[in-house]
Amino acid sequence: MDDILWLNWTIMAISFAVLIWLGWRSSTIAEGDDESGFLIAGRSLGPFVGASTIVATGFSGWGFMGSPGVAYEFGATELLGNFMFAPAMVIAVLFFARYLARRAQKMRSCTIPEYAARLHGDGSLSRWVQGVAAVITIVLLLVFLTSQIKAVGILAAGWLDFPEEWGATLMISIIILYTVLGGLTAVAWTDTLMLMGMLLGAVIIATQIFGDLSPFALVEQLRAIDPALVDPATARPYGEAKGSVFLVLPYAFLFAAVLPFMAVRFLAFRPDVKFHHAGMFVAPFACILSIIPVVGLYMRVKMPGLEHADQAMPIYLETFLHPASGGFITLCILFAMKSTANSLLHTVASAASHDLRVAIFPGHHDPRLTLNINRLAVVVFGVTGLLMMLFAPPFLLSFLGILGTGTLLATLVGPVFVSSIWRGNAWGALAAMLGGFVTSGGMLLFTDAGWVEGPLMGCVISTLLYVGVSMATFGLTPRVGVTA
């Protein structure tokens, strides 16, 4: 046991050294002449790195820890729901990324709140759009960041044999360090390394599970435990109707196209990148990672009495894999969690250090000063997320992720996505953000609505408010902005 623990610590130390080195190497881009180096990697990402950071961020802590827990609890519905993210990401890259990237570049926007603000005017009202979008982004992504830190802490604690709080503290400290050094460039480069490990880990997991139980045998044994695990009467947790699981497809598309920590990657691609080349990488990467929830189904057969569903993946690694293989895959899963945690942390810090600052104090600022503010914000919000995780009550990891991302999606869908079809004004953008926020958050917290039903209803309300309020107030605010 001591030998295995020593091996785990050695693997972890080597991975930390590589991540910090990548952060240091990328610091030259972050320290450019303006904030774009830190915020959007100086628009330097190619198709492979760009695709890798998109997939690594989308399939991460919730995919490797939360999703198996949901599959353990609710059955095969989660496997189908998880798979919906693969085509959704491809559609977002092929049909929206180029449009968003070009328009943002013309307006010199470095964040999604800034994009929404500049699209809807130039003046005090547009600064309100940027400020409100920034505040809601900070609040909701801190919720999601808390779930990611929790997931990292759970897994690191079991792997390195020390308390969960220590594991979370160690992991977020490393994330803070390389993100401070290189900004989004460091995040993208480390995500690419992490994704390669995630893909290999997914292949090893699938090989072990289907080598032990064929898909047909797995289905039969699940049916023997509870027929609803493979033939559910509802699509819980996504909704009561059986077809509600297919709502994950439009939800996942908007997830990739609108959420600031995902969509900002579109802004970071090189101007000469052909997005169908990036889509050719996104498709196989996402399909391979979509198989991960099968761990929850396998564990429901092998260990049906787990006290907490979110323990399905950690116990699987400890029980059914050789210690060396389990250690490697644990590292890959930690990579997966960190890939989203670093993206969330970078986006939250950017919303505070750039968007709020520009909304409150418009005008030119010294590049060195703004870089230091950006880096300080990474530290502050990293520590804040850790403290929130330490004092939060027990929660299901996937639900907390849905609460944060789904509600933010409903908040921004009007001014970011609907605006690509029909341009409203700043009053409509403000109404859409507040309406989407209240609708999605209220339905998820205070009703029995499914996990995608609440956010999608919020998207509907956000869209209606964006169009309706804009039409009612066009005489008050001129329709200005850059046309793609």
C-alpha positions in Angstrom: 0.0 0.0 0.0 2.8 2.4 0.9 4.5 1.7 -2.5 1.3 2.5 -4.4 0.8 5.7 -2.4 4.4 6.7 -3.1 3.8 6.0 -6.8 0.6 8.2 -6.8 2.4 11.1 -5.2 5.3 10.8 -7.7 2.9 10.8 -10.7 1.1 13.8 -9.2 4.4 15.7 -8.6 5.5 15.1 -12.2 2.1 16.3 -13.6 2.3 19.4 -11.4 5.8 20.2 -12.8 4.6 19.8 -16.4 1.5 22.0 -15.8 3.5 24.8 -14.2 6.1 24.6 -16.9 3.3 25.0 -19.6 2.0 28.0 -17.6 5.5 29.6 -17.5 6.0 28.9 -21.3 2.7 30.6 -22.1 3.4 33.7 -20.0 5.0 35.6 -22.9 1.6 35.6 -24.7 -0.2 36.7 -21.6 2.2 39.6 -21.1 1.4 41.2 -24.5 0.7 44.8 -25.3 -3.0 44.6 -24.3 -5.4 42.4 -22.3 -6.1 40.1 -25.2 -3.0 38.1 -24.4 -4.3 37.1 -20.9 -8.0 37.1 -21.7 -8.2 35.3 -25.1 -4.6 33.9 -25.6 -3.8 36.8 -28.1 -6.1 35.1 -30.6 -3.4 32.5 -31.2 -5.1 29.1 -30.9 -5.0 26.6 -33.8 -7.6 24.0 -34.7 -6.1 21.2 -32.6 -5.5 23.1 -29.4 -8.7 25.0 -29.8 -10.8 21.8 -30.3 -8.9 20.2 -27.4 -9.6 22.9 -24.9 -13.3 23.1 -25.9 -13.8 19.3 -25.4 -11.7 19.1 -22.2 -13.7 22.0 -20.7 -17.1 20.5 -21.7 -16.3 17.0 -20.5 -14.7 17.3 -17.2 -15.5 17.0 -13.5 -19.2 16.5 -14.1 -18.5 14.1 -16.9 -16.1 11.9 -15.0 -17.5 12.2 -11.5 -21.0 13.7 -11.6 -22.3 11.9 -14.7 -21.4 8.3 -13.4 -23.1 9.3 -10.2 -26.3 10.3 -12.1 -26.2 7.1 -14.1 -25.8 5.1 -10.9 -28.9 6.9 -9.5 -31.2 7.1 -12.5 -29.9 4.5 -15.0 -29.2 4.5 -18.8 -30.9 7.8 -19.4 -27.7 9.6 -18.4 -25.7 7.7 -21.0 -27.9 9.0 -23.8 -28.0 12.5 -22.2 -24.3 12.6 -21.9 -23.8 11.6 -25.6 -25.9 14.5 -26.7 -23.0 16.8 -25.9 -20.9 15.4 -28.8 -23.1 16.4 -31.7 -24.0 19.6 -29.9 -20.4 20.8 -29.6 -19.7 19.9 -33.3 -22.8 22.0 -34.4 -21.7 24.9 -32.2 -18.1 24.9 -33.7 -19.4 24.5 -37.3 -22.3 26.9 -37.4 -21.7 29.5 -34.7 -18.0 29.8 -33.7 -16.9 31.5 -36.9 -19.7 34.0 -36.7 -19.0 34.9 -33.1 -15.2 35.0 -33.5 -15.3 37.4 -36.5 -17.9 39.8 -35.0 -16.0 39.9 -31.6 -12.7 40.6 -33.4 -14.3 43.5 -35.3 -15.6 45.0 -32.0 -12.3 44.2 -30.2 -14.2 42.2 -27.6 -12.1 40.0 -25.2 -15.0 38.5 -23.1 -18.6 37.5 -23.7 -20.0 40.2 -21.4 -18.0 42.7 -23.3 -19.2 41.3 -26.6 -22.8 41.6 -25.5 -22.3 45.2 -24.3 -20.6 46.4 -27.5 -23.1 44.7 -29.7 -25.9 46.6 -28.1 -24.6 50.2 -28.0 -21.8 52.5 -26.8 -22.4 54.5 -23.7 -23.6 54.2 -20.1 -26.4 51.7 -20.9 -24.1 49.3 -22.6 -21.8 49.5 -19.6 -24.8 48.4 -17.6 -25.2 45.4 -19.9 -21.5 44.5 -19.4 -21.7 45.0 -15.6 -24.8 43.0 -15.1 -23.6 40.2 -17.3 -20.3 40.2 -15.4 -22.0 40.1 -11.9 -24.3 37.2 -12.9 -21.4 35.4 -14.5 -19.3 35.7 -11.3 -22.2 34.5 -9.1 -23.3 31.5 -11.2 -19.8 30.3 -12.3 -18.6 30.4 -8.7 -21.4 27.9 -8.0 -20.1 25.7 -10.7 -16.5 26.2 -9.7 -17.5 25.0 -6.2 -18.7 21.7 -7.6 -15.5 21.3 -9.6 -13.4 21.9 -6.6 -15.5 19.5 -4.6 -15.1 16.8 -7.3 -11.3 17.3 -7.3 -11.1 17.1 -3.5 -13.1 13.9 -3.4 -11.0 12.1 -5.9 -7.6 13.4 -4.8 -8.4 12.5 -1.2 -8.9 8.9 -2.0 -6.0 8.7 -4.4 -3.4 10.4 -2.2 -4.8 9.2 1.2 -5.4 12.5 2.9 -8.5 14.6 3.8 -10.8 15.9 1.1 -10.2 19.5 2.2 -6.4 19.1 1.7 -6.9 17.5 -1.7 -9.1 20.4 -2.8 -6.6 23.0 -1.5 -3.7 21.3 -3.2 -5.4 21.1 -6.6 -6.8 24.6 -6.7 -3.4 26.0 -5.7 -1.8 24.5 -8.7 -4.6 25.7 -11.0 -4.2 29.2 -9.6 -0.5 29.1 -10.2 -0.4 28.2 -13.9 -3.5 30.3 -14.7 -1.9 33.3 -13.1 1.2 32.7 -15.2 -0.3 32.3 -18.6 -4.0 33.3 -18.7 -6.1 31.6 -21.3 -3.0 30.4 -23.2 -1.9 28.4 -20.2 -5.5 27.1 -19.8 -5.7 26.0 -23.4 -2.3 24.3 -23.5 -2.8 22.5 -20.3 -6.3 21.5 -21.4 -4.7 19.9 -24.5 -2.4 17.8 -22.4 -5.2 16.9 -20.1 -7.5 15.8 -22.9 -5.0 13.3 -24.2 -4.9 11.7 -20.8 -8.7 11.8 -20.6 -9.1 10.0 -23.9 -6.7 7.3 -22.9 -8.4 6.9 -19.6 -11.8 6.5 -21.3 -10.5 3.8 -23.5 -9.0 1.9 -20.6 -12.2 2.1 -18.6 -14.4 0.9 -21.5 -12.0 -2.0 -22.2 -12.1 -3.1 -18.6 -15.9 -2.8 -18.2 -16.9 -4.5 -21.5 -14.1 -7.1 -21.0 -15.9 -8.1 -17.8 -19.5 -7.6 -19.0 -20.7 -7.4 -22.6 -23.2 -4.6 -23.2 -25.9 -7.1 -23.5 -25.0 -8.7 -20.2 -24.8 -5.3 -18.5 -28.3 -4.5 -19.7 -29.7 -7.8 -18.6 -28.2 -7.4 -15.1 -29.5 -3.9 -14.8 -32.9 -5.0 -15.8 -32.8 -7.7 -13.1 -32.1 -5.1 -10.5 -34.7 -2.6 -11.7 -36.3 -2.6 -15.2 -36.6 1.2 -14.9 -32.8 1.5 -15.1 -32.8 0.5 -18.8 -36.5 1.2 -19.7 -37.5 4.2 -17.6 -41.0 5.6 -17.6 -39.6 9.1 -17.4 -36.4 10.9 -18.4 -35.4 11.9 -14.8 -33.4 13.9 -13.9 -34.0 15.8 -17.2 -37.8 15.7 -17.1 -40.8 13.6 -16.5 -41.6 12.9 -20.2 -39.5 10.1 -21.7 -38.5 12.4 -24.6 -37.2 15.1 -22.3 -33.7 13.6 -22.5 -33.5 14.8 -26.1 -33.8 18.4 -24.8 -30.2 17.9 -23.8 -29.2 18.4 -27.5 -30.4 22.1 -27.8 -29.3 22.7 -24.2 -25.8 21.3 -25.0 -25.6 23.4 -28.2 -26.4 26.6 -26.3 -24.0 25.4 -23.5 -21.1 25.4 -26.0 -22.2 28.5 -28.0 -23.2 30.9 -25.2 -21.6 30.1 -21.8 -18.7 32.5 -21.3 -16.2 29.9 -20.3 -16.9 27.9 -23.4 -17.6 30.6 -26.0 -14.6 32.6 -25.1 -12.5 29.9 -26.8 -14.1 30.8 -30.1 -12.7 34.3 -29.6 -9.2 32.8 -29.0 -8.8 31.1 -32.4 -6.4 32.5 -34.9 -8.2 34.6 -37.6 -7.0 32.2 -40.3 -8.4 29.0 -38.7 -11.0 27.1 -40.6 -13.6 26.0 -38.1 -14.5 22.8 -39.9 -10.9 21.6 -39.2 -11.5 22.2 -35.5 -14.8 20.3 -35.8 -13.0 17.3 -37.2 -11.1 17.0 -33.9 -14.1 17.9 -31.7 -16.3 15.0 -33.0 -14.1 12.0 -32.2 -12.8 13.5 -29.0 -16.3 14.1 -27.6 -17.7 10.8 -28.8 -15.0 8.9 -26.9 -15.6 10.8 -23.7 -19.4 10.2 -24.0 -18.9 6.6 -22.8 -17.8 7.5 -19.3 -21.3 7.3 -17.6 -21.2 3.6 -18.2 -19.1 3.4 -15.0 -22.2 4.3 -13.0 -24.2 1.5 -14.7 -21.4 -1.0 -14.1 -21.2 0.0 -10.4 -24.9 -0.3 -10.0 -24.5 -4.0 -11.0 -21.4 -4.7 -9.0 -22.1 -2.6 -5.9 -25.8 -1.7 -5.7 -25.7 -0.4 -2.2 -23.4 2.7 -2.4 -24.4 5.3 0.2 -23.5 8.2 -2.1 -24.0 8.0 -5.9 -21.1 10.4 -6.5 -18.7 7.8 -5.1 -19.3 5.5 -8.1 -16.2 6.5 -10.0 -13.7 6.7 -7.0 -14.8 3.3 -5.7 -14.7 1.8 -9.2 -11.1 2.9 -9.6 -10.1 1.5 -6.2 -11.9 -1.8 -6.7 -11.8 -2.9 -10.4 -8.5 -1.7 -11.8 -4.9 -2.6 -11.1 -3.4 0.1 -8.8 -1.1 1.4 -11.5 -3.9 1.7 -14.0 -6.2 3.1 -11.4 -3.5 5.7 -10.5 -3.0 6.7 -14.1 -6.8 7.1 -14.7 -7.3 8.9 -11.5 -4.7 11.4 -12.7 -6.5 11.7 -16.0 -9.8 12.3 -14.2 -8.1 15.0 -12.0 -6.9 16.5 -15.3 -10.5 16.5 -16.6 -11.7 18.3 -13.5 -8.9 20.8 -13.6 -9.6 21.5 -17.2 -13.0 22.9 -16.4 -11.9 24.4 -13.0 -9.2 26.5 -14.6 -11.6 27.7 -17.3 -14.2 28.7 -14.8 -11.6 30.4 -12.6 -10.2 32.3 -15.6 -13.7 33.4 -16.7 -14.8 34.5 -13.3 -11.6 36.4 -12.8 -11.9 38.0 -16.2 -15.5 39.1 -15.5 -14.4 40.8 -12.3 -11.0 42.2 -13.3 -11.9 43.2 -16.9 -15.7 43.5 -17.4 -16.6 45.1 -14.0 -13.6 47.4 -14.2 -14.5 48.6 -17.7 -18.2 48.9 -16.8 -17.4 51.1 -13.8 -14.2 52.8 -14.9 -14.2 53.1 -18.7 -11.2 54.3 -20.6 -7.6 53.3 -21.2 -5.6 51.7 -18.4 -1.9 50.8 -18.2 -1.3 47.3 -19.6 1.0 46.2 -16.8 -1.6 47.4 -14.2 -4.4 45.6 -15.9 -2.4 42.4 -16.2 -1.7 42.5 -12.5 -5.4 43.1 -11.7 -6.3 40.1 -13.9 -3.8 37.9 -12.1 -4.8 39.1 -8.6 -8.5 38.3 -9.5 -7.5 34.7 -10.3 -6.0 34.3 -6.9 -8.9 36.0 -5.1 -11.6 33.9 -6.8 -9.7 30.7 -6.6 -9.5 31.1 -2.8 -13.2 32.1 -2.7 -14.2 29.0 -4.6 -12.3 26.9 -2.2 -13.9 28.5 0.9 -17.3 28.1 -0.7 -16.6 24.4 -1.2 -15.4 23.9 2.4 -18.5 25.4 4.0 -21.2 24.3 1.4 -23.8 21.7 2.5 -23.8 18.3 0.8 -24.9 18.4 -2.8 -25.1 16.3 -5.9 -22.2 17.4 -8.1 -24.1 17.3 -11.4 -27.1 19.3 -10.0 -24.8 22.1 -8.8 -23.2 22.2 -12.3 -26.6 22.5 -14.0 -27.7 25.2 -11.6 -24.7 27.3 -12.4 -24.3 26.7 -16.1 -28.0 26.3 -17.0 -29.0 29.5 -15.3 -26.1 31.4 -16.9 -27.1 30.0 -20.2 -30.7 31.2 -19.8 -29.3 34.6 -18.8 -27.1 35.2 -21.8 -29.0 33.4 -24.6 -30.8 36.6 -25.7 -28.0 39.1 -26.0 -25.4 36.6 -27.2 -27.2 34.0 -29.4 -30.6 35.5 -30.4 -28.8 38.7 -31.3 -27.1 36.7 -34.1 -30.5 36.3 -35.7 -32.3 39.5 -34.7 -30.5 42.5 -33.2 -32.2 44.0 -30.2 -31.0 46.9 -28.0 -29.5 47.4 -24.5 -32.9 47.6 -22.8 -33.9 44.2 -24.3 -30.5 42.7 -23.3 -30.9 43.8 -19.7 -34.5 42.5 -19.5 -33.5 39.2 -21.1 -30.6 38.6 -18.7 -32.7 39.3 -15.6 -35.7 37.3 -16.9 -33.6 34.3 -17.8 -31.7 34.4 -14.5 -34.9 34.4 -12.4 -36.8 31.9 -14.5 -34.1 29.2 -14.7 -32.8 29.7 -11.2 -36.3 29.7 -9.7 -37.4 26.5 -11.6 -34.3 24.6 -10.6 -34.3 25.6 -7.0 -38.0 25.8 -6.1 -39.9 23.4 -8.5 -39.7 19.8 -9.7 -38.7 20.8 -13.2 -36.1 18.6 -15.0 -32.5 19.7 -15.1 -32.8 20.9 -18.7 -36.4 22.0 -18.6 -35.7 24.9 -16.2 -32.8 26.3 -18.2 -34.6 25.9 -21.5 -37.7 27.6 -20.2 -35.4 30.4 -19.0 -34.1 30.6 -22.6 -37.6 31.0 -23.9 -38.4 33.8 -21.4 -35.0 35.4 -22.1 -35.7 35.3 -25.9 -39.2 36.7 -25.5 -38.0 39.5 -23.3 -35.1 40.4 -25.5 -37.4 40.7 -28.6 -40.4 42.3 -26.8 -38.5 44.9 -24.7 -36.2 45.8 -27.6 -39.2 46.4 -29.9 -40.9 48.5 -27.2 -37.9 50.7 -26.5 -36.2 51.1 -29.9 -37.1 54.8 -29.8 -35.1 55.1 -26.5 -31.9 53.4 -27.6 -30.4 53.5 -31.1 -29.6 50.2 -32.7 -25.8 50.4 -33.1 -23.0 47.9 -33.3 -20.8 46.1 -35.7 -22.5 44.0 -38.4 -20.9 40.6 -39.2 
